[in-house]
């Protein structure tokens, strides 16, 4: 039996909340609603959702605080969170992603775009059937013409080996393990070095430029999210 995802929609504007809920129910998914951060956390304690759509500008507890509390709790540490932010507030989006959110949408947004982002996040987390890519017999993973073998530390495009530095390979591996997820530069640095930042955020851009160049046409699979970071495009 297929699992029916439960999505918690945390939004204080009733019209927007209703619009989101209607779009999700049209997909056959279950929904819960909350108008405040406090109500959302109470609902999560009662029943852990498969994903949370979280507005940042909430009355009372800010959405960032809700996201951080979710990431601190064992039950919701890996629950996907998609934050909703106002148009032009890139700093809010970056803060949300660094707080542990998986993706973000900007108001005003299309319900179909939000549904697509939710579906992608649910697939990444294993809460929907995964059709993102295929494992090969040797443990490699295929993303169209791009092949990555984590065990052998090897990458190939159209069968031709690509020589990457250790840092470039680690960045590529981090991005491809979570296709569609937005990585801020700070999060990429954390993937590389943990909490000990050995280089500046902008050094990531240098590595990314080199990585894309070496990947050739497969470099287009890495999307720049202006002012925020990067994501790997594969569904």
Secondary structure, DSSP 4 states (H G I P E B T S, - for coil): -----EEEEE-S-HHHHHHHHHHHHHTT-EEEEESSHHHHHHHHHHS--SEEEEESS-SSS-HHHHHHHHHHSGGGTT-EEEEEEETT-HHHHHHHHHTT--EEEEES--HHHHHHHHHHHHHHTTSS---S-EE-TTS-EEETTEEEETTTTEEEETTEEE---HHHHHHHHHHHHTTT--EEHHHHHHHHHTT---S-HHHHHHHHHHHHHHHGGGGGGEEEETTTEEEE---
